[in-house]
Amino acid sequence: MKIVYFAWVRESIGISSEEIDLPKDVKTIESLLELLSQKNSKYTNAFHKKNLLRFSINLEFADINQAIKNTDEVAIFPPVTGG
């Protein structure tokens, strides 16, 4: 699975993207965040307010409870504002 990070999420973690082999028990974006949060404190801090984050799966907006699979690209980003 490819995971892409944007804005302050990217800055907090220190990388813009990474590829992982998704464990069989990780089936939603929320469980992915839990898995990644176990890596180190940078991930834990970036994801501790997951209700503020937005997600996409294969370039389509997604809910935190949406199912994921190993062939997906998941993007994680803060809310987008514009003017």
C-alpha positions, 0 to 999 in steps of 0.5 A: 500500500502506498500512503501519501501525507500532506501539509502538517501531517507530512511535516509532523512525520517527516516524510511525504509518502511511504509504502507498506505491506498491509497486515491482514487485520488492518482493514480500514483507514482507522485501523491503518492509523492505529498501526502507523501510530505504533511506529514512533512518537512522530506518527502518534502525534500526527494522528492523535486527533484523527477526527481533524484529518481527511482521507482519500483512497485512490484519489477519492475522498473516503471516510475513516471507517472505509475499507482498504486493501494492500493495492490502494493508495491512501492519502492523509491530510488536514482539512483544506480551506481556500479563499 
